[in-house]
């Protein structure tokens, strides 16, 4: 692997900052000043101590680094079977996107809210297919800036407080983001608040195979949409497993690990995440939730 011309401790430190780690996390000290040595330093982060990227500031850094390379985006689009111009920030594959778009039942003149929109790729594609209007909301100002650069209505807001008026949209989609809500019921109530009577909600996410399994991140263990969506006031609630989506997702992580990171910060991050995700891959199940606002 080509030398990247810097000290490996500095590479590891910058990568730990990129991943949202703090100085208390253990880095293996390396002295070999090559790209390989740098990557080994990153590989040997104390995995059990990795702080997950959860805050707006964490995601601002993540999105900023993502723009420095097209390699990660190209790999994700290819392995997930996504349209060539879709900027994905989730694990939703092309087949899943088709199902989500159909479940939203949108048409011309209607309004879709993509809540937790990231760079806006999925919402933009759904709106294009349905010939409807799109509003995207995300708590990362950098993601909103990147989404806005391609045109459209993108705003800074949170899952629990999106800033839209009551009963102002016909459908809400939350793609692989609900786990980041501080209050899952609060986020669901916010979706209901902005929906017009009879409007549709579609959520993709992960839930634990065993809700008592402490190896599963607490933010996933807090999710039980079959119970929480009706409690939030939704009707016609359906929560179904989609194991076939999970197969595609695993293939993406496997291919990410096999790729040559070559000092690419987006790929280094992706490979570190792949190791973490695959270590507990079978403890979570892929789910699709659909629901309607009363009326």
RANOR-V719541 format. One line per field, one symbol per residue. ss: DSSP state (H for helix, E for strand, C for the rest). phi: phi as a letter, one per 20 degrees, with the letter a starting at -180 (. if undefined). burial: # if it has 9 or more other C-alpha atoms within 8 Angstrom, else .. A space follows every 10 residues. Layout:
ss = ???
phi = ???
burial = ???
//
This chain:
ss = CCCCCCCHHH HHHHHHHHCC CCCCCCCCCC CCCCHHHHHH HHHCCCHHHC CCCCCHHHHH HHHHHHCCCC HHHHHHHHHH CCCCCCCCCC CCCHHHHHHH HHHHCCCCCC EEEEECCCCC HHHHHHHHHH CCEEEEEECC HHHHHHHHCC CCEEEECCCC CCCCCCCCEE EEEEECCHHH CCCHHHHHHH HHHHEEEEEE EEEEEEEECC CCCCCCCHHH HCCCHHHHHH HHCCEEEEEE ECHHHHHHHH HHHHHHHHCC CCCCHHHHHH HHHHHHHHHC HHHEEEEEEE EECCC
phi = .ffdmbffff fffffffgen edfffedffc dfecgfffff ffgegfgfdf effceffgfg ffffffffbe fffffffffe megfdeeecb dfeffffgff fffflebgne cddeemflen fffffffffe ldeccdcbee fffffffffe nodcceadfe benefgldce bcccdlcffe ffcfgfffff ffgeffgnfd dccdaccffc gefffeggfe ffebffefff ffofcleccc fcffffffff fffffffefe flmffffgff fffgfffffc geecceccdc acfgo
burial = ......###. ##..###### #...#.#..# ..#######. ##.###...# .....#.### ######..#. .##.###.## ##...###.. .###.##..# #..#.#...# ########## #######..# ########## ########.. ...####### .#....#### #########. #..##.#### ##.###.### ########.. .....#...# #.#..#.### .####.###. .#..##.### #######... ..#.###### ##.###.#.# ..######## ####.
//
